[in-house]
Amino acid sequence: MDTEEYRRKIEKEVLEIIENKLKAGQMDAARAREIAGFILETLHSHMDINQIHAAVQDFDDHFKELVPIVIQVSNDYENKVKQAVGEHVRNLIKQNKIEEANDLLKNAIDKKVELKY
């Protein structure tokens, strides 16, 4: 899934939350418009995965209804980072670059690693 598809998936999930809350009477139309407007302002076309991840982290600061999306995106991102770091570390070890592999793992643990596309 490319980043545009991923962004649209997140937007669709937000709409599903809004729709379900409206149907259940747990949200009014004004709140739904406020959330939708915020999402449209925050998520843009052509964002990379790091930008999407950073943007979504603020969703629940403004709208507690969006906590499930924040958790899901965070988990997705962490899994992608783990996979990329793991592959890179394996390659470094094969090249006998143990010190670089160790540094990369430390940076990953400290969350100082971003995905590159």
Contacts in CASP RR format, 6 or more apart in sequence:
PFRMAT RR
TARGET T0000
AUTHOR 0000-0000-0000
METHOD contacts of the structure
MODEL  1
MDTEEYRRKIEKEVLEIIENKLKAGQMDAARAREIAGFILETLHSHMDIN
QIHAAVQDFDDHFKELVPIVIQVSNDYENKVKQAVGEHVRNLIKQNKIEE
ANDLLKNAIDKKVELKY
1 9 0 8 1.000
3 46 0 8 1.000
3 47 0 8 1.000
3 48 0 8 1.000
3 49 0 8 1.000
3 52 0 8 1.000
3 117 0 8 1.000
4 45 0 8 1.000
4 46 0 8 1.000
6 49 0 8 1.000
6 52 0 8 1.000
7 43 0 8 1.000
7 45 0 8 1.000
7 47 0 8 1.000
7 52 0 8 1.000
10 43 0 8 1.000
10 52 0 8 1.000
10 56 0 8 1.000
10 69 0 8 1.000
10 73 0 8 1.000
11 39 0 8 1.000
11 43 0 8 1.000
13 69 0 8 1.000
13 72 0 8 1.000
14 35 0 8 1.000
14 36 0 8 1.000
14 39 0 8 1.000
14 66 0 8 1.000
14 69 0 8 1.000
15 36 0 8 1.000
17 65 0 8 1.000
17 66 0 8 1.000
17 68 0 8 1.000
17 69 0 8 1.000
18 27 0 8 1.000
18 32 0 8 1.000
18 35 0 8 1.000
18 36 0 8 1.000
18 65 0 8 1.000
21 27 0 8 1.000
21 32 0 8 1.000
21 65 0 8 1.000
22 28 0 8 1.000
22 29 0 8 1.000
22 32 0 8 1.000
27 65 0 8 1.000
34 63 0 8 1.000
35 63 0 8 1.000
35 65 0 8 1.000
35 66 0 8 1.000
38 59 0 8 1.000
38 62 0 8 1.000
38 63 0 8 1.000
39 59 0 8 1.000
42 55 0 8 1.000
42 58 0 8 1.000
42 59 0 8 1.000
43 52 0 8 1.000
43 55 0 8 1.000
43 56 0 8 1.000
47 55 0 8 1.000
48 115 0 8 1.000
48 117 0 8 1.000
49 77 0 8 1.000
49 80 0 8 1.000
49 115 0 8 1.000
49 117 0 8 1.000
50 114 0 8 1.000
50 115 0 8 1.000
52 73 0 8 1.000
53 73 0 8 1.000
53 74 0 8 1.000
53 77 0 8 1.000
56 69 0 8 1.000
56 70 0 8 1.000
56 73 0 8 1.000
56 74 0 8 1.000
57 70 0 8 1.000
57 73 0 8 1.000
57 74 0 8 1.000
59 66 0 8 1.000
59 69 0 8 1.000
59 70 0 8 1.000
60 66 0 8 1.000
60 67 0 8 1.000
60 70 0 8 1.000
77 115 0 8 1.000
80 115 0 8 1.000
81 108 0 8 1.000
81 113 0 8 1.000
81 115 0 8 1.000
82 108 0 8 1.000
84 113 0 8 1.000
84 115 0 8 1.000
85 104 0 8 1.000
85 105 0 8 1.000
85 108 0 8 1.000
85 113 0 8 1.000
88 104 0 8 1.000
89 101 0 8 1.000
89 104 0 8 1.000
89 105 0 8 1.000
92 98 0 8 1.000
92 100 0 8 1.000
92 101 0 8 1.000
92 104 0 8 1.000
93 101 0 8 1.000
104 113 0 8 1.000
107 113 0 8 1.000
END
